[in-house]
Amino acid sequence: MPRSARRAKIICTLGPATGTAERVDALIVAGMDVARLNFSHGTHEEHAARIALVRQAARRRDRVVGILQDLSGPKIRVGDLERGRVRLVPGAQVRLTNQEVLGTAERIGTTYPDLPRVVARGDEILLDDGLLKLAVEEVEDDEVVCRVVEGGLLKPHKGMNLPGAEVSGPSLTPKDEDDVRFGLTQAVDYIAMSFVRRPADVEGLRAVLDAAGSRVPIIAKLETPQAISRLDAILAVSDGVMIARGDLGVEVPPERVPIIQKQVLARAVESRGVAIVATQMLNSMTENPRPTRAETSDVSNAVFDGADAMMLASETASGKHPIEAVRMMDRIIRAAEEHHLQGGGVRQRLQRTDLTFPDAICDAARHVARETNARLIACFTQTGETASLLSKYRPGVPIVAFTPLPDACGRMAILWGVEPRVMKIPDNIDRLIARLERRLLADGLAVSGDTVVVVCGAPLYLAGRTNLLKLHTMGDAEAHLT
């Protein structure tokens, strides 16, 4: 099989290290399935240029590469600082104020106006991804008096985390709404929502998309303890989740993060949502040409736990070895899958309280593919839902998904084990089989004599009607048309 034999997908963040046509092309050759655009940085013009580079390179390579728009969200930060930095000394007192000030070692501004209302004496406040720690000693009307517990050098606009605090305010900021409108003009394939704390946050973004007539899938980023405590409810209203281990690892004890990751991945599979593992997957490769052994194990364990995709952030956005990082992740995933998929695939446990015809067909397709030693499963899908469901049953063979809609094709790029293709709707099932056969042979995905499991719905032009499974021997289709 070609590159599609790798099941788990690779998401690459674009940035200064990968901002040229040559670098984007190299990312695709190395194994990038989805390009992530981080809207915490850059202008709309810069993002539009990068999207164009991805789509041009994908067309040249005859590949489908999805576009993930990652919204910045209501990140709490410190303000400007005197001389561009201040040193916080352990044991010293520092005031955090919601007023706009030029910060010093004694008084620092914050972008979060409600800070005095959401923290209490004894709470921790973490700065710069947890590198600096403050303890709240007193809360005043517009200031919070803290004691420096773990000091260090603080630079302007670094992040502020409030572990355990119920942060008020919407997760969708005015900037996010403007970015969403821009993303829709660029036909992004997915939108990742930052700092989701409750289902209403996702529903707020969904309302914006509905008003624009869009059904772009929403990926909820899990970055706070509040989101983890409401995981099932968030999964119910989103199309998938991203375990953003950076901020999450600051807000919960580090020893809890691997446990939370396993729990989230298991629940995402049961709810049929996409599950992405992100942050520091191969972080050492921002500087070094090879990963650490611990990072290799981290990627492998994400495969074993059932992640649909794994994300590279600074490794490809600003690192010294972006292409090598993608190649390395591709190698690690393939090795892990070769071990894990031995014996015909991994049976995923789905919630079966509302079993439907598509459920039964897709589960049967997995079983039939294994028992007949099929080369692959080929499905025809209008919206990508059939491919998504097949993916969640984790068959031991690749899934080649054909759709008449280019938008659906892009959205399937993130799905585990799915190789998307665009194909026009034929008149009937026999012509569908013939057209599938020609494409599979032409693309080198199967050869004459191979067994292929075909999944589709009848009538073909109606979405949501997955009700047909057919075993097909490659080379027989034309005979059936005569």
Secondary structure, DSSP 8 states (H G I E B T S, - for coil): --GGG--SEEEEE-SGGG-SHHHHHHHHHHT--EEEEETTSS-HHHHHHHHHHHHHHHHHTT---EEEEE------BB--BGGG-EEE-TT-EEEEESS---B-SSEEEBS-TTHHHH--TT-EEEETTTTEEEEEEEE-SSEEEEEEEE-EEE-TT-BEE-TT----S-SS-HHHHHHHHHHHHTT-SEEEETT--SHHHHHHHHHHHHHTT----EEEEE-SHHHHHTHHHHHHHSSEEEEEHHHHHHHS-GGGHHHHHHHHHHHHHHHT-EEEEESSSSGGGGTSSS--HHHHHHHHHHHHTT-SEEEESHHHHT-S-HHHHHHHHHHHHHHHHHHHTTTTB-------TT--HHHHHHHHHHHHHHHTT-SEEEEE-SSSHHHHHHHHT-BSS-EEEEES-HHHHHHGGGSTTEEEEE----SSHHHHHHHHHHHHHHTTS--TT-EEEEEEESSTTSTT-EEEEEEEETT-HHHHH-
